[in-house]
């Protein structure tokens, strides 16, 4: 039975985008403080860590699904 690769790939791309948004928020902190008086360093770090946690959970789920297979029994 084939593994549904497309679903996992879309999830990985979404986690990469979330992590990139977090890094951008973190790096733009000096400009955002100067122009808008908005401190985004903690928010950027939090968004990055959420994306990283989602990525790790996705890897674990993919590993478990590969081990369990389609019948629900560990191979």
C-alpha positions in Angstrom: 0.0 0.0 0.0 1.3 3.4 -0.9 2.0 6.0 1.7 0.0 9.3 1.2 3.1 11.5 0.6 1.2 14.7 -0.4 -0.6 15.1 3.0 2.7 15.0 4.9 4.5 17.2 2.5 1.8 19.9 2.8 2.1 19.7 6.6 5.9 20.1 6.4 5.6 23.1 4.2 3.1 24.7 6.6 5.4 24.2 9.5 8.3 25.7 7.6 6.2 28.7 6.8 5.2 29.1 10.4 8.9 28.9 11.5 9.9 31.4 8.9 7.3 33.9 10.1 8.7 33.5 13.6 12.2 34.1 12.5 11.2 37.2 10.5 9.3 38.6 13.5 12.3 38.0 15.6 14.8 39.6 13.2 12.5 42.6 12.5 12.3 43.5 16.2 14.5 46.6 16.1 12.6 48.1 13.2 9.2 47.3 14.6 10.2 48.9 18.0 11.5 52.0 16.2 8.6 52.5 13.8 5.5 51.1 15.6 6.7 50.8 19.3 5.9 47.0 19.0 8.3 44.5 20.7 8.1 41.3 18.7 11.1 39.3 19.9 9.2 37.1 22.4 6.3 36.7 19.9 8.7 35.7 17.1 10.5 33.2 19.3 7.1 31.7 20.4 5.9 31.4 16.9 9.1 29.7 15.8 8.9 27.3 18.7 5.3 26.4 17.9 6.3 25.7 14.3 9.2 23.6 15.5 7.0 21.6 17.9 4.5 21.0 15.1 7.3 19.7 12.8 8.6 17.3 15.5 5.1 16.0 16.1 4.6 15.5 12.4 7.8 13.4 12.2 6.7 11.3 15.1 3.2 10.7 13.7 4.7 9.7 10.3 7.1 7.3 12.0 4.3 5.7 14.0 2.1 5.4 10.9 4.9 3.8 9.0 5.4 1.3 11.8 1.8 0.5 12.4 0.8 0.2 8.7 -2.8 0.0 7.5 -3.9 -2.9 9.6 -3.3 -1.3 13.0 -0.7 -3.8 14.0 3.0 -3.1 14.6 5.2 -4.7 12.0 
